[in-house]
């Protein structure tokens, strides 16, 4: 096996890469925490809207034309109320799914570091940590992206529910 000879330039590059990898890990952690906060907010809105959706109008339009023996019933408000509740339930499920525990990133026990890294140079130590962090960065970025997609779906269904409930209220107002 060929020995790695590090120059002064290599030392500074390793230091820069090490600091960069450290910052990326911090940024990924912060980003995931922000997404979790947003998921919690969406879940809260879902719960509140589910409670208030039960008060949405569900009255039906009945057109009774006695001269023609025609009786038309329109259950549109009820259908809109059901669609609202279904959208909220889907949004809530998405939000809760986003909180499902996931494994990401690799941890090295300090005991392993003591066993393997006390006899190597600082540059080689940093390089080995960078290699481990590289895999962690990939895994954590994938987890963050998956959580972001789940949040987007939850927000989409929450918005859909809000629009449908507004249409329900408007339709009920017109029918009165």
LOLODREN-813278 format. One line per field, with one value per atom (N, C-alpha, C, O): residue in three letters; atom name; x, y, z. Coordinates in Angstrom, 1 decimal, always signed. Each point is the difference from the previous one (the first is absolute). Example, Ala and Ser with C-alpha at 12.3 -4.5 7.8 and 13.67 -1.06 7.14 Angstrom:
BEGIN
type <- [ALA ALA ALA ALA SER SER SER SER]
atom <- [N CA C O N CA C O]
c1 <- [+13.2 -0.9 +0.9 +1.0 -1.4 +0.9 -0.8 +0.5]
c2 <- [-5.7 +1.2 +1.2 +0.0 +1.1 +1.1 +1.1 +1.1]
c3 <- [+7.8 +0.0 +0.0 +0.7 -1.4 +0.0 +0.8 +0.1]
***
This chain:
BEGIN
type <- [UNK UNK UNK UNK UNK UNK UNK UNK UNK UNK UNK UNK UNK UNK UNK UNK UNK UNK UNK UNK UNK UNK UNK UNK UNK UNK UNK UNK UNK UNK UNK UNK UNK UNK UNK UNK UNK UNK UNK UNK UNK UNK UNK UNK UNK UNK UNK UNK UNK UNK UNK UNK UNK UNK UNK UNK UNK UNK UNK UNK UNK UNK UNK UNK UNK UNK UNK UNK UNK UNK UNK UNK UNK UNK UNK UNK UNK UNK UNK UNK UNK UNK UNK UNK UNK UNK UNK UNK UNK UNK UNK UNK UNK UNK UNK UNK UNK UNK UNK UNK UNK UNK UNK UNK UNK UNK UNK UNK UNK UNK UNK UNK UNK UNK UNK UNK UNK UNK UNK UNK UNK UNK UNK UNK UNK UNK UNK UNK UNK UNK UNK UNK UNK UNK UNK UNK UNK UNK UNK UNK UNK UNK UNK UNK UNK UNK UNK UNK UNK UNK UNK UNK UNK UNK UNK UNK UNK UNK UNK UNK UNK UNK UNK UNK UNK UNK UNK UNK UNK UNK UNK UNK UNK UNK UNK UNK UNK UNK UNK UNK UNK UNK UNK UNK UNK UNK UNK UNK UNK UNK UNK UNK UNK UNK UNK UNK UNK UNK UNK UNK UNK UNK UNK UNK UNK UNK UNK UNK UNK UNK UNK UNK UNK UNK UNK UNK UNK UNK UNK UNK UNK UNK UNK UNK UNK UNK UNK UNK UNK UNK UNK UNK UNK UNK UNK UNK UNK UNK UNK UNK UNK UNK UNK UNK UNK UNK UNK UNK UNK UNK UNK UNK UNK UNK UNK UNK UNK UNK UNK UNK UNK UNK UNK UNK UNK UNK UNK UNK UNK UNK UNK UNK UNK UNK UNK UNK UNK UNK UNK UNK UNK UNK UNK UNK UNK UNK UNK UNK UNK UNK UNK UNK UNK UNK UNK UNK UNK UNK UNK UNK UNK UNK UNK UNK UNK UNK UNK UNK UNK UNK UNK UNK UNK UNK UNK UNK UNK UNK UNK UNK UNK UNK UNK UNK UNK UNK UNK UNK UNK UNK UNK UNK UNK UNK UNK UNK UNK UNK UNK UNK UNK UNK UNK UNK UNK UNK UNK UNK UNK UNK UNK UNK UNK UNK UNK UNK UNK UNK UNK UNK UNK UNK UNK UNK UNK UNK UNK UNK UNK UNK UNK UNK UNK UNK UNK UNK UNK UNK UNK UNK UNK UNK UNK UNK UNK UNK UNK UNK UNK UNK UNK UNK UNK UNK UNK UNK UNK UNK UNK UNK UNK UNK UNK UNK UNK UNK UNK UNK UNK UNK UNK UNK UNK UNK UNK UNK UNK UNK UNK UNK UNK UNK UNK UNK UNK UNK UNK UNK UNK UNK UNK UNK UNK UNK UNK UNK UNK UNK UNK UNK UNK UNK UNK UNK UNK UNK UNK UNK UNK UNK UNK UNK UNK UNK UNK UNK UNK UNK UNK UNK UNK UNK UNK UNK UNK UNK UNK UNK UNK UNK UNK UNK UNK UNK UNK UNK UNK UNK UNK UNK UNK UNK UNK UNK UNK UNK UNK UNK UNK UNK UNK UNK UNK UNK UNK UNK UNK UNK UNK UNK UNK UNK UNK UNK UNK UNK UNK UNK UNK UNK UNK UNK UNK UNK UNK UNK UNK UNK UNK UNK UNK UNK UNK UNK UNK UNK UNK UNK UNK UNK UNK UNK UNK UNK UNK UNK UNK UNK UNK UNK UNK UNK UNK UNK UNK UNK UNK UNK UNK UNK UNK UNK UNK UNK UNK UNK UNK UNK UNK UNK UNK UNK UNK UNK UNK UNK UNK UNK UNK UNK UNK UNK UNK UNK UNK UNK UNK UNK UNK UNK UNK UNK UNK UNK UNK UNK UNK UNK UNK UNK UNK UNK UNK UNK UNK UNK UNK UNK UNK UNK UNK UNK UNK UNK UNK UNK UNK UNK UNK UNK UNK UNK UNK UNK UNK UNK UNK UNK UNK UNK UNK UNK UNK UNK UNK UNK UNK UNK UNK UNK UNK UNK UNK UNK UNK UNK UNK UNK UNK UNK UNK UNK UNK UNK UNK UNK UNK UNK UNK UNK UNK UNK UNK UNK UNK UNK UNK UNK UNK UNK UNK UNK UNK UNK UNK UNK UNK UNK UNK UNK UNK UNK UNK UNK UNK UNK UNK UNK UNK UNK UNK UNK UNK UNK UNK UNK UNK UNK UNK UNK UNK UNK UNK UNK UNK UNK UNK UNK UNK UNK UNK UNK UNK UNK]
atom <- [N CA C O N CA C O N CA C O N CA C O N CA C O N CA C O N CA C O N CA C O N CA C O N CA C O N CA C O N CA C O N CA C O N CA C O N CA C O N CA C O N CA C O N CA C O N CA C O N CA C O N CA C O N CA C O N CA C O N CA C O N CA C O N CA C O N CA C O N CA C O N CA C O N CA C O N CA C O N CA C O N CA C O N CA C O N CA C O N CA C O N CA C O N CA C O N CA C O N CA C O N CA C O N CA C O N CA C O N CA C O N CA C O N CA C O N CA C O N CA C O N CA C O N CA C O N CA C O N CA C O N CA C O N CA C O N CA C O N CA C O N CA C O N CA C O N CA C O N CA C O N CA C O N CA C O N CA C O N CA C O N CA C O N CA C O N CA C O N CA C O N CA C O N CA C O N CA C O N CA C O N CA C O N CA C O N CA C O N CA C O N CA C O N CA C O N CA C O N CA C O N CA C O N CA C O N CA C O N CA C O N CA C O N CA C O N CA C O N CA C O N CA C O N CA C O N CA C O N CA C O N CA C O N CA C O N CA C O N CA C O N CA C O N CA C O N CA C O N CA C O N CA C O N CA C O N CA C O N CA C O N CA C O N CA C O N CA C O N CA C O N CA C O N CA C O N CA C O N CA C O N CA C O N CA C O N CA C O N CA C O N CA C O N CA C O N CA C O N CA C O N CA C O N CA C O N CA C O N CA C O N CA C O N CA C O N CA C O N CA C O N CA C O N CA C O N CA C O N CA C O N CA C O N CA C O N CA C O N CA C O N CA C O N CA C O N CA C O N CA C O N CA C O N CA C O N CA C O N CA C O N CA C O N CA C O N CA C O N CA C O N CA C O N CA C O N CA C O N CA C O N CA C O N CA C O N CA C O N CA C O N CA C O N CA C O N CA C O N CA C O N CA C O N CA C O N CA C O N CA C O N CA C O N CA C O N CA C O N CA C O N CA C O N CA C O N CA C O N CA C O N CA C O N CA C O N CA C O N CA C O]
c1 <- [+0.8 -0.8 +0.9 +1.0 -1.4 +0.8 -0.3 -1.1 +2.1 -0.1 -0.5 +0.4 -1.3 -0.6 +0.9 +0.2 +0.3 +0.9 -0.8 -0.5 +0.2 -0.8 +1.0 +0.9 -1.3 +0.8 -0.7 -1.1 +1.7 -0.6 -1.4 -0.9 +0.9 -1.3 -1.0 -1.2 +1.5 -0.9 -0.6 -1.2 +2.0 -0.4 -1.1 -1.0 +1.2 -1.0 -1.3 -1.1 +1.3 -1.2 -0.8 -1.3 +2.0 -0.7 -0.8 -1.1 +1.7 -0.6 -1.3 -1.0 +1.1 -1.1 -1.1 -1.2 +1.5 -1.0 -0.6 -1.3 +2.1 -0.6 -1.0 -1.0 +1.4 -0.9 -1.3 -1.0 +1.2 -1.1 -1.0 -1.2 +1.7 -0.8 -0.7 -1.2 +1.9 -0.6 -1.2 -1.1 +1.3 -1.1 -1.2 -1.1 +1.4 -1.1 -0.8 -1.2 +1.8 -0.7 -0.9 -1.1 +1.7 -0.8 -1.2 -1.1 +1.3 -1.0 -1.1 -1.2 +1.6 -1.0 -0.9 -1.2 +1.9 -0.7 -1.0 -1.2 +1.7 -0.9 -1.2 -1.1 +1.4 -1.1 -1.0 -1.2 +1.6 -0.9 -0.8 -1.2 +1.8 -0.8 -1.0 -1.1 +1.4 -1.0 -1.1 -1.2 +1.5 -1.1 -0.9 -1.2 +1.8 -0.8 -0.9 -1.1 +1.6 -0.8 -1.2 -1.1 +1.4 -1.1 -1.0 -1.2 +1.7 -0.9 -0.9 -1.2 +1.7 -0.7 -1.1 -1.1 +1.4 -0.9 -1.2 -1.1 +1.5 -1.1 -0.9 -1.2 +1.8 -0.8 -1.0 -1.1 +1.6 -0.8 -1.2 -1.1 +1.4 -1.0 -1.0 -1.2 +1.7 -0.9 -1.0 -1.2 +1.7 -0.8 -1.1 -1.1 +1.6 -1.0 -1.0 -1.2 +1.6 -1.0 -0.9 -1.2 +1.7 -0.9 -1.1 -1.2 +1.6 -1.0 -1.1 -1.2 +1.7 -0.9 -0.7 -1.1 +1.6 -0.7 -1.3 -0.9 +0.8 -1.2 -1.2 -1.1 +1.5 -1.1 -0.3 -0.8 +1.5 -0.3 -1.4 -0.6 +0.0 -1.4 +0.0 +0.8 -1.9 -0.2 -1.4 -0.5 -0.2 -1.4 +0.0 +1.0 -2.1 -0.1 -1.0 -0.9 +1.1 -1.0 -1.1 +0.3 -1.5 -1.1 -0.9 -0.5 +0.4 -0.9 -1.2 +0.0 -1.1 -1.3 -0.9 -0.5 +0.3 -0.9 -1.3 -0.2 -0.8 -1.2 -0.8 -0.7 +0.7 -0.8 +0.5 -0.7 +2.0 +0.5 +0.3 +0.5 -0.7 +0.3 +1.5 +0.4 +0.5 +1.4 +0.6 -0.4 +1.2 +0.6 +1.5 +0.4 +0.4 +1.5 +0.7 -0.3 +1.1 +0.8 +1.5 +0.5 +0.1 +1.4 +0.8 -0.3 +1.1 +0.8 +1.4 +0.9 -0.8 +1.4 +0.7 +1.2 -1.9 +0.6 +0.5 +1.1 -1.9 +0.4 +1.2 +1.0 -1.0 +1.2 +1.2 +1.1 -1.2 +1.2 +0.5 +1.2 -2.1 +0.4 +0.7 +1.1 -1.5 +0.6 +1.4 +1.0 -0.9 +1.3 +1.0 +1.2 -1.7 +0.8 +0.6 +1.2 -2.1 +0.5 +1.0 +0.9 -1.2 +0.9 +1.4 +1.0 -1.0 +1.2 +0.8 +1.2 -1.9 +0.7 +0.6 +1.0 -1.8 +0.5 +1.3 +1.0 -1.0 +1.2 +1.2 +1.1 -1.4 +1.0 +0.6 +1.2 -2.1 +0.4 +0.9 +1.0 -1.4 +0.7 +1.4 +1.0 -0.9 +1.3 +0.9 +1.1 -1.7 +0.8 +0.5 +1.2 -2.1 +0.5 +1.0 +0.9 -1.1 +1.0 +1.4 +1.0 -1.0 +1.3 +0.7 +1.2 -1.9 +0.7 +0.4 +0.6 -0.9 +0.4 +1.5 +0.8 -0.3 +1.5 +0.7 -0.4 +1.5 +0.8 +1.5 +0.4 +0.3 +1.4 +0.8 -0.3 +1.2 +0.8 +1.3 +0.0 +1.1 +1.3 +0.6 -0.6 +1.9 +0.8 +0.7 +0.6 -0.6 +0.7 +1.1 -0.1 +1.2 +1.2 +0.2 +0.0 +0.0 +0.2 +1.4 +0.9 -0.9 +1.3 +1.1 +1.2 -1.7 +0.9 +0.7 +1.2 -1.9 +0.6 +1.0 +1.1 -1.4 +1.0 +1.2 +1.1 -1.2 +1.1 +0.9 +1.2 -1.9 +0.7 +0.8 +1.1 -1.8 +0.6 +0.7 +0.8 -1.0 +0.4 +1.1 +0.5 -0.1 +1.0 +1.4 +0.8 -0.6 +1.3 +0.2 +1.1 -2.1 +0.1 +0.1 -0.2 +0.6 +0.2 -1.4 -1.0 +1.0 -1.2 -0.7 -1.2 +2.0 -0.5 -0.7 -1.1 +1.7 -0.6 -1.3 -1.0 +1.0 -1.1 -1.2 -1.1 +1.4 -1.0 -0.5 -1.2 +2.1 -0.4 -1.0 -1.0 +1.3 -0.8 -1.4 -1.0 +1.0 -1.3 -0.8 -1.2 +1.9 -0.7 -0.6 -1.1 +1.8 -0.6 -1.3 -1.0 +1.0 -1.2 -1.1 -1.1 +1.5 -1.0 -0.6 -1.2 +2.0 -0.5 -1.2 -1.1 +1.1 -1.1 -1.2 -1.1 +1.4 -1.0 -0.7 -1.2 +1.9 -0.5 -1.0 -1.1 +1.5 -0.9 -1.3 -1.1 +1.2 -1.1 -0.9 -1.3 +1.9 -0.8 -0.7 -1.1 +1.8 -0.6 -1.2 -1.1 +1.2 -1.1 -1.2 -1.2 +1.5 -1.1 -0.7 -1.2 +2.0 -0.5 -0.9 -1.1 +1.5 -0.7 -1.4 -1.0 +1.1 -1.2 -1.0 -1.2 +1.7 -0.9 -0.6 -1.1 +1.9 -0.5 -1.1 -1.0 +1.1 -1.1 -1.2 -1.1 +1.2 -1.1 -0.7 -1.2 +2.0 -0.5 -0.8 -1.1 +1.7 -0.7 -1.4 -1.0 +0.9 -1.2 -1.0 -1.2 +1.7 -0.9 -0.6 -1.2 +2.1 -0.4 -1.0 -1.0 +1.3 -0.9 -1.4 -1.0 +0.9 -1.4 -0.6 -1.2 +2.0 -0.6 -0.5 -1.1 +1.8 -0.5 -1.3 -0.9 +0.9 -1.1 -1.3 -1.1 +1.4 -1.1 -0.5 -1.2 +2.1 -0.4 -0.9 -1.0 +1.4 -0.7 -1.4 -1.0 +1.0 -1.3 -1.0 -1.2 +1.8 -0.9 -0.5 -1.1 +1.9 -0.4 -1.1 -1.0 +1.1 -1.0 -1.3 -1.1 +1.2 -1.2 -0.7 -1.2 +1.9 -0.6 -0.6 -1.1 +1.7 -0.5 -1.3 -1.0 +1.0 -1.1 -1.2 -1.1 +1.4 -1.1 -0.6 -1.2 +2.1 -0.5 -0.9 -1.0 +1.3 -0.8 -1.3 -1.1 +1.1 -1.2 -1.0 -1.2 +1.6 -0.9 -1.0 -0.8]
c2 <- [-1.2 +1.2 +1.2 +0.1 +0.8 +1.2 +1.1 +0.2 +0.4 +1.0 +1.3 +0.4 +0.2 +1.3 +1.1 +0.0 +0.8 +1.1 +1.3 +0.4 +0.2 +1.3 +1.2 +0.0 +0.9 +1.2 +1.1 -0.3 +1.4 +1.1 +0.4 +0.3 -0.3 +0.3 -1.0 +0.4 -1.7 -1.0 +0.2 -0.2 +0.6 +0.2 +1.0 -0.1 +1.2 +1.1 -0.4 +0.4 -1.2 -0.5 -0.9 +0.0 -0.9 -0.9 +0.8 -0.4 +1.4 +0.8 +0.7 +0.0 +0.5 +0.7 -1.0 +0.2 -1.4 -1.0 -0.5 -0.2 +0.0 -0.4 +1.1 -0.4 +1.7 +1.0 +0.1 +0.2 -0.4 +0.0 -1.1 +0.2 -1.4 -1.2 +0.2 -0.3 +0.9 +0.3 +1.0 -0.2 +1.2 +1.0 -0.6 +0.3 -1.2 -0.6 -0.9 +0.0 -0.7 -0.8 +0.8 -0.3 +1.5 +0.9 +0.6 +0.1 +0.2 +0.6 -1.1 +0.4 -1.6 -1.1 -0.2 -0.2 +0.2 -0.1 +1.1 -0.2 +1.4 +1.2 +0.0 +0.3 -0.7 -0.2 -1.0 +0.2 -1.3 -1.1 +0.5 -0.2 +0.9 +0.6 +1.0 +0.0 +0.8 +1.0 -0.8 +0.4 -1.4 -0.8 -0.7 +0.0 -0.5 -0.6 +1.0 -0.3 +1.5 +1.1 +0.3 +0.2 -0.1 +0.2 -1.1 +0.2 -1.5 -1.1 +0.1 -0.3 +0.6 +0.2 +1.1 -0.2 +1.2 +1.1 -0.5 +0.3 -1.0 -0.5 -1.0 +0.1 -0.9 -1.0 +0.8 -0.4 +1.5 +0.8 +0.7 +0.0 +0.5 +0.6 -1.1 +0.3 -1.5 -1.1 -0.3 -0.1 +0.0 -0.3 +1.1 -0.3 +1.5 +1.1 +0.1 +0.1 -0.3 +0.0 -1.2 +0.1 -1.3 -1.1 +0.3 -0.3 +1.0 +0.3 +1.0 -0.2 +1.2 +1.0 -0.4 +0.5 -1.5 -0.5 -0.8 -0.1 -0.3 -0.7 +1.0 -0.4 +1.7 +1.1 +0.5 +0.9 -1.4 +0.4 -0.3 -1.0 +1.9 -0.3 -1.3 -0.2 -0.5 -1.2 -0.1 -1.0 +2.2 +0.0 -0.2 +0.3 -0.8 -0.3 +0.9 +0.6 -0.4 +0.8 -1.0 -1.0 +1.4 -0.8 +0.9 +1.0 -1.3 +0.7 -0.9 -1.0 +1.5 -0.7 +0.9 +1.0 -1.5 +0.7 -0.8 -0.9 +1.4 -0.8 +0.0 -1.0 +2.0 -0.1 -1.0 -0.5 +0.1 -1.0 -1.4 -0.9 +0.8 -1.2 -0.3 -1.2 +2.2 -0.2 +0.5 +1.0 -1.9 +0.3 -0.3 -1.2 +2.2 -0.1 +0.2 +1.0 -2.0 +0.2 +0.1 -0.8 +1.8 +0.2 -0.1 +0.7 -1.7 -0.3 +0.6 -0.5 +1.6 +0.5 +0.5 -0.3 +0.9 +0.5 -1.2 +0.0 -1.1 -1.2 -0.6 -0.5 +0.4 -0.5 +0.8 -0.5 +1.9 +0.8 -0.2 +0.1 -0.2 -0.3 -1.3 +0.0 -1.0 -1.3 +0.1 -0.5 +1.2 +0.2 +0.8 -0.3 +1.3 +0.7 -0.9 +0.0 -0.7 -0.9 -1.1 -0.3 -0.2 -1.0 +0.6 -0.6 +1.8 +0.7 +0.3 -0.1 +0.5 +0.3 -1.3 +0.0 -1.1 -1.3 -0.4 -0.4 +0.6 -0.4 +0.9 -0.4 +1.7 +0.9 -0.3 +0.0 -0.4 -0.4 -1.3 -0.1 -0.8 -1.3 +0.3 -0.5 +1.4 +0.4 +0.6 -0.3 +1.2 +0.7 -1.0 +0.1 -1.0 -1.0 -0.9 -0.4 +0.0 -0.8 +0.6 -0.6 +2.0 +0.7 -0.1 +0.2 -0.5 -0.1 -1.4 -0.3 -0.6 -1.4 -0.1 +0.6 -1.2 -0.1 -0.6 -1.0 +1.6 -0.4 -0.1 +0.9 -1.8 -0.1 +0.7 -0.2 +1.0 +0.7 +0.5 +0.5 -0.6 +0.5 -1.1 -1.0 +1.1 -1.1 +0.7 +1.1 -1.8 +0.4 -0.9 -1.2 +1.8 -0.8 +0.2 +1.1 -2.3 +0.1 +0.5 -0.3 +1.2 +0.5 -1.1 +0.2 -1.3 -1.2 -0.4 -0.4 +0.3 -0.4 +1.0 -0.4 +1.7 +1.0 -0.1 +0.1 -0.4 -0.2 -1.1 +0.0 -1.1 -1.2 +0.2 -0.6 +1.3 +0.0 +1.3 +0.0 +1.1 +1.3 +0.6 +1.1 -1.6 +0.6 -0.1 +0.9 -1.8 -0.2 +0.6 -0.1 +0.8 +0.6 +1.5 +0.6 +0.0 +1.4 +0.7 -0.6 +1.9 +0.7 +0.1 -0.1 +0.2 +0.1 -1.3 +0.0 -1.1 -1.3 -0.2 -0.6 +1.0 +0.0 +0.8 -0.5 +1.7 +0.8 -0.6 +0.0 -0.6 -0.6 -1.2 -0.2 -0.6 -1.1 +0.4 -0.6 +1.7 +0.6 +0.5 -0.1 +0.8 +0.5 -1.1 +0.2 -1.3 -1.2 -0.5 -0.3 +0.3 -0.5 +1.1 -0.4 +1.6 +1.1 +0.1 +0.3 -0.7 +0.1 -0.9 +0.4 -1.6 -0.9 +0.5 -0.1 +0.7 +0.5 +1.2 +0.1 +0.7 +1.2 -0.6 +0.6 -1.6 -0.6 -0.5 +0.3 -1.0 -0.6 +1.1 -0.1 +1.0 +1.1 +0.9 +0.4 -0.2 +0.8 -0.7 +0.6 -1.9 -0.8 +0.0 +0.1 -0.2 +0.1 +1.4 +0.1 +0.9 +1.4 +0.1 +0.6 -1.0 +0.1 -0.8 +0.5 -1.7 -0.8 +0.7 +0.0 +0.6 +0.8 +1.2 +0.3 +0.3 +1.2 -0.4 +0.7 -1.8 -0.5 -0.3 +0.3 -0.9 -0.3 +1.2 +0.1 +0.9 +1.3 +0.7 +0.5 -0.6 +0.6 -0.6 +0.7 -2.0 -0.7 +0.4 +0.2 -0.2 +0.4 +1.4 +0.2 +0.7 +1.4 +0.1 +0.7 -1.5 +0.0 -0.5 +0.7 -1.7 -0.5 +0.9 +0.2 +0.5 +1.0 +1.2 +0.4 +0.0 +1.1 -0.4 +0.8 -2.0 -0.5 +0.0 +0.3 -0.8 +0.0 +1.4 +0.2 +0.7 +1.4 +0.6 +0.6 -0.9 +0.5 -0.7 +0.7 -2.0 -0.7 +0.5 +0.2 +0.0 +0.5 +1.4 +0.3 +0.5 +1.4 -0.1 +0.7 -1.6 -0.2 -0.5 +0.4 -1.3 -0.5 +1.2 +0.1 +0.8 +1.1 +0.9 +0.5 -0.2 +0.9 -0.6 +0.7 -2.0 -0.7 +0.0 +0.3 -0.5 +0.0 +1.4 +0.1 +0.9 +1.4 +0.3 +0.7 -1.2 +0.3 -0.8 +0.6 -1.7 -0.9 +0.5 -0.4 +1.2 +0.4 +1.0 +0.5]
c3 <- [+0.0 +0.0 +0.0 +0.7 -1.5 -0.2 +1.1 +0.4 +0.2 +1.0 -0.5 -1.1 +1.8 -0.5 +0.6 +1.2 -2.1 +0.5 -0.1 -1.1 +2.2 +0.0 +0.0 +0.7 -1.6 -0.1 +0.9 +0.5 -0.3 +0.7 -0.6 +0.7 -2.0 -0.7 +0.3 +0.2 -0.2 +0.3 +1.4 +0.2 +0.8 +1.4 +0.0 +0.7 -1.4 +0.0 -0.7 +0.4 -1.5 -0.7 +0.9 +0.0 +0.7 +0.9 +1.0 +0.4 +0.2 +1.0 -0.6 +0.7 -1.9 -0.7 -0.2 +0.2 -0.7 -0.3 +1.3 +0.1 +1.0 +1.3 +0.5 +0.4 -0.5 +0.5 -0.8 +0.5 -1.9 -0.8 +0.3 +0.1 +0.1 +0.3 +1.3 +0.1 +0.9 +1.3 -0.2 +0.6 -1.4 -0.2 -0.8 +0.3 -1.3 -0.7 +1.0 -0.1 +0.9 +1.0 +0.9 +0.3 +0.2 +0.8 -0.8 +0.5 -1.8 -0.8 -0.2 +0.0 -0.3 -0.2 +1.3 -0.1 +1.2 +1.3 +0.2 +0.4 -0.7 +0.2 -1.0 +0.4 -1.6 -1.0 +0.4 -0.2 +0.7 +0.5 +1.1 +0.1 +0.8 +1.2 -0.5 +0.6 -1.6 -0.5 -0.7 +0.2 -0.9 -0.7 +1.1 -0.2 +1.3 +1.0 +0.7 +0.3 -0.1 +0.6 -1.0 +0.5 -1.8 -0.9 +0.0 -0.1 +0.1 +0.1 +1.2 -0.1 +1.3 +1.2 -0.2 +0.5 -1.1 -0.3 -0.9 +0.3 -1.3 -0.9 +0.7 -0.1 +1.0 +0.7 +1.0 +0.1 +0.5 +0.8 -0.7 +0.4 -1.6 -0.9 -0.4 +0.0 -0.3 -0.4 +1.2 -0.2 +1.4 +1.1 +0.3 +0.2 -0.3 +0.2 -1.1 +0.2 -1.5 -1.1 +0.1 -0.4 +0.8 +0.1 +1.1 -0.3 +1.3 +1.1 -0.6 +0.2 -0.9 -0.5 -1.3 -0.3 -0.4 -1.2 +0.4 -0.8 +2.0 +0.4 +0.1 -0.1 +0.2 +0.0 -1.4 -0.2 -0.8 -1.4 -0.4 +0.5 -1.3 -0.4 -0.9 -0.8 +1.0 -0.8 -0.5 -0.4 +0.4 -0.4 -1.5 -0.7 +0.2 -1.4 -0.6 +0.6 -1.9 -0.8 -0.5 -0.6 +0.9 -0.5 -0.8 +0.4 -1.7 -0.9 -0.2 -0.6 +1.1 -0.1 -0.9 +0.4 -1.6 -0.9 -0.1 -0.8 +1.6 +0.1 -1.2 -0.3 -0.6 -1.2 -1.0 -0.8 +1.0 -1.0 +0.7 -0.7 +1.9 +0.8 -0.1 +0.0 +0.0 +0.0 +1.4 +0.5 +0.0 +1.3 -0.2 -0.1 +0.1 -0.1 +1.3 +0.7 -0.4 +1.3 -0.4 -0.7 +1.3 -0.3 +1.4 +0.9 -0.8 +1.2 -0.1 +0.7 -1.4 -0.2 +1.3 +0.1 +0.8 +1.2 +0.8 +0.6 -0.6 +0.8 -0.7 +0.7 -2.0 -0.8 +0.3 +0.2 -0.2 +0.3 +1.4 +0.2 +0.7 +1.4 +0.2 +0.6 -1.3 +0.0 -0.6 +0.5 -1.7 -0.7 +0.9 +0.1 +0.6 +0.9 +1.1 +0.3 +0.3 +1.1 -0.5 +0.7 -1.9 -0.6 -0.3 +0.3 -0.8 -0.3 +1.3 +0.0 +1.0 +1.3 +0.6 +0.6 -0.7 +0.5 -0.8 +0.7 -2.0 -0.8 +0.4 +0.2 +0.0 +0.4 +1.4 +0.2 +0.7 +1.3 +0.0 +0.6 -1.4 -0.2 -0.6 +0.5 -1.5 -0.5 +1.0 +0.1 +0.7 +1.0 +1.1 +0.4 +0.0 +1.0 -0.6 +0.7 -2.0 -0.7 +0.0 +0.1 -0.2 -0.1 +1.3 +0.1 +1.0 +1.3 +0.3 +1.1 -2.0 +0.2 +0.2 -0.8 +1.8 +0.3 -1.2 -0.6 +0.2 -1.1 +0.4 +0.8 -1.3 +0.3 -1.1 -1.2 +1.5 -0.9 +0.6 +1.2 -1.9 +0.5 +0.8 +0.4 -0.4 +0.7 +1.2 -0.1 +1.2 +1.2 +0.3 -0.2 +0.6 +0.3 +1.6 +0.5 +0.1 +1.5 +0.3 -0.6 +1.7 +0.4 +0.3 -0.3 +0.8 +0.3 -1.3 +0.0 -1.1 -1.3 -0.4 -0.5 +0.7 -0.4 +0.8 -0.5 +1.8 +0.9 -0.5 -0.1 -0.2 -0.4 -1.4 -0.1 -0.8 -1.4 -0.3 -0.9 +1.6 -0.5 +0.9 -0.4 +1.5 +0.8 -0.6 +0.3 -1.1 -0.6 -1.4 -0.6 +0.1 -1.3 +0.1 +1.0 -2.1 +0.0 +0.0 -0.3 +0.6 +0.0 -1.3 -0.2 -0.9 -1.3 -0.4 -0.6 +0.9 -0.3 +0.8 -0.5 +1.7 +0.9 -0.6 -0.1 -0.3 -0.7 -1.2 -0.3 -0.5 -1.3 +0.3 -0.7 +1.7 +0.3 +0.5 -0.3 +1.1 +0.4 -1.2 -0.1 -0.8 -1.2 -0.8 -0.5 +0.4 -0.7 +0.6 -0.7 +2.0 +0.8 -0.2 -0.2 +0.3 -0.1 -1.4 -0.1 -0.9 -1.3 -0.2 -0.5 +1.0 +0.0 +0.8 -0.4 +1.6 +0.8 -0.7 +0.1 -0.8 -0.7 -1.1 -0.2 -0.5 -1.0 +0.6 -0.5 +1.6 +0.6 +0.6 -0.2 +0.9 +0.6 -1.1 +0.3 -1.4 -1.0 -0.6 -0.3 +0.1 -0.5 +1.0 -0.4 +1.7 +1.0 +0.0 +0.0 -0.1 -0.1 -1.2 +0.1 -1.2 -1.3 +0.1 -0.4 +1.0 +0.2 +0.9 -0.2 +1.3 +0.9 -0.7 +0.3 -1.1 -0.7 -1.0 -0.1 -0.5 -0.9 +0.8 -0.5 +1.6 +0.9 +0.4 +0.0 +0.5 +0.4 -1.2 +0.2 -1.4 -1.1 -0.3 -0.2 +0.4 -0.2 +1.1 -0.3 +1.5 +1.1 -0.2 +0.2 -0.6 -0.2 -1.2 +0.0 -1.0 -1.2 +0.4 -0.4 +1.2 +0.4 +1.0 +0.0 +0.8 +1.0 -0.8 +0.3 -1.3 -0.9 -0.7 -0.2 -0.4 -0.7 +0.9 -0.4 +1.7 +0.9 +0.4 +0.1 +0.0 +0.3 -1.2 +0.3 -1.5 -1.2 +0.0 -0.3 +0.5 -0.1 +1.1 -0.2 +1.4 +1.1 -0.3 +0.4 -1.0 -0.4 -1.0 +0.1 -1.1 -1.0 +0.7 -0.4 +1.4 +0.7 +0.6 +0.0 +0.7 +0.7 -1.0 +0.2 -1.3 -1.0 -0.6 -0.2 -0.2 -0.5 +1.0 -0.4 +1.6 +1.0 +0.2 +0.2 -0.3 +0.1 -1.2 +0.2 -1.4 -1.2 +0.1 -0.4 +1.0 +0.1 +1.0 +0.0 +0.9 +1.1 -0.5 +0.8]
***
